[in-house]
């Protein structure tokens, strides 16, 4: 069917998925206000009272009435959850009881002041994270929020009010809200409420009116609240239209990229990128280019970068970290590859002379942008936006590289003088350039620039007349010195950049090689303990941290017992160093990370008071364990490049653990299937094959008992013969079961002696005379047969089972033939090539040391015993399967009574004596032939030796 002119009008899959996901979460309603005192809490309590009267289970998680009577009156009738006390530095603080609410599971909970910062030691550092956990548990939440607490508007509010708000809420929380109700109040009405003391006490209200609550500020904040609410409503409308396939002009084609750079207050640029992306309805990405310079940056700058990247994630942006030699080139290349239309970068904070001398990233971006819009953002100059924004102390300069570079220049002076005096070499500036380049290659840009300055001065002092002064008499020498200085600085700059690129490339190569070697270690790891130890050691080695790996108690050599449940107690399974232990707070963070499949602990959003940082090791089937890391030094635990490396290591480890899990699951499934098959076969044998002789015995015995006097002598003898035959048959069945049990348990130890094969054949024919009575048995034993090392009891049982099998399947009156001959190695290989390998493998497993020795003593001579019949033969493809336990070949119409253990016992006994057994169909006529190959011993077995002594 062709599409109509309107195009594809199907609902958007993303919108439908978003709607479906809402069914598993609670609903979030935010009461948004432009400023404190507009009545957010009052309106939230009023709505809650209405829901209570409708029969909804409503509880108050936490509400701050601030002593307002009209607000306090609305609390009446609503259950209030008791608060929990958190002690911090000797002070008792009260917070919302998150666990109590989760245990009670109300339909709706009221949580005031969404932007609140929880007391240290709480599970989450922010209240909006508590709300997120309530929503994930399926509990609806009503909450309140002021517009100045929205993260992306933090800088805008600071410029309007000249007050930096510390407590913020990510925009993603607002975007995920199901409903936003704007509590609007005109600036005049709000100021009047302040003067009446309905918001603050009079003295405090008077100060607020002069500063934060100025009419202009309130008007601007009101506009921000209206715009943010309108934007959320617009997004809801777009989602609705997409999910219902309603046509409309969809905003598309715009993509926003923000460049994260240290020292330029990147947090402000991230917020601006979020606002721009919301304005143009575009996806946005935060990009950090890792250069050699960024690796040498101070801890404050690294903290800035980490904070900005985390903020970008919280605001809903994608975070990308790429290596590069030049920031501008890497940003433009990424932007063009990903069809970016807007690039946001912070204004350079370097002095003008440095921008002219060394260049500016911003200017290079503008020059190379082409059709890409570049937004240069003036970052806050007050330095009060966050702690990480403050410029850190300058990096301590190591004196050794500078001294070495100066030494190289000083060493160049006598060399240049020697070249000039002895060889008459005039272009001595090249000697100094060589020293400068050597310093740049050895120690980088800074020392090489310093060496360039020293070289210019030395060249002037020692080689330009008048000598040994810094005065230059000849103007031509001035020009020469000027261009020498330029060439020296340019050469040192280029050499320094090349060195930085080489160092960065070397580091990436080492990291790649380490990851490759780690993957090889994981590939060859057989046991779970080996795998975990390799993982802990590799993470500690590459990241220079201490490591612990935790798995649930249910995980053994392959995975979580019971299908991957997360109910087990986490235990430390590996660590580096192995003596590390975790306290209760750290275990709580690890447990939360495992249950929620999210990072927790130091530096994260959950239980940040823990000393360790825990991250789940995830695969497509969910988490398989938790890895914890710690570094004794304070500050940022992982740099951006280390976070990326950590993710790569844990992903590889998780996949390796999953591989071990799957292997164990597959092995267990096979064992269960085999166990079920054997159980079914055993039950079938017991219920049918063992009951059949019992029925015959009971029937004959009952006839003799009830009618014995009326039966003639032949009839009585026939019934007695039936009882004896069936009892003997039943005894053989039970004997087979016992023999197989001995084989399976490894308790079978052959008692080998030198024996004549003819003696064993004679004994077995006498024993099997009754079952062979209806067949023509032919025996053809070669006259030159040697003595064989046999357990006569076991080998007699082997021959008996084979004859019994032949008698069952061969028709009455047919020939059953027993033949034996002595063969050389090559003939034996042609007869039993595949079975020859089996004896070498299984003799070492099932036979004791002397039997294994005898099995290979005379590999050049063997004796083969063949038992053939004239029955229907072996079905195609079942020559090996007939030796399996409980397997009976042929279809149901061709099966004979039996347990299906006889041939399996034959193979086990023969291999225990160092031989092999195989089955095939006869080539001359219908029928089966079983071939036993036995080694010819070169020395007497132990029993014969003892007898000879």
Helices and strands as residue ranges (DSSP letters): H 13-21, G 22-24, E 28-33, H 40-53, E 58-62, H 69-73, E 79-80, E 84-88, E 91-95, H 98-104, E 108-111, H 127-136, E 140-146, G 147-149, G 151-153, H 154-161, H 171-175, E 179-183, H 187-195, H 202-210, H 215-243, E 255-260, H 266-280, E 283-290, H 292-295, H 299-314, E 318-323, H 327-337, E 342-346, H 352-358, H 361-368, E 373-377, G 387-389, H 399-422, H 429-443, H 445-463, H 475-524, H 528-543, E 546-552, H 561-564, E 570-576, H 584-596, E 600-601, E 613-619, E 622-630, H 640-684, I 685-689, H 690-707, G 708-710, H 713-745, E 753-755, H 757-767, E 776-781, E 788-790, H 792-809, E 815-824, H 825-831, H 833-846, H 849-855, E 861-868, G 881-883, H 902-912, E 916-921, E 928-935, H 942-948
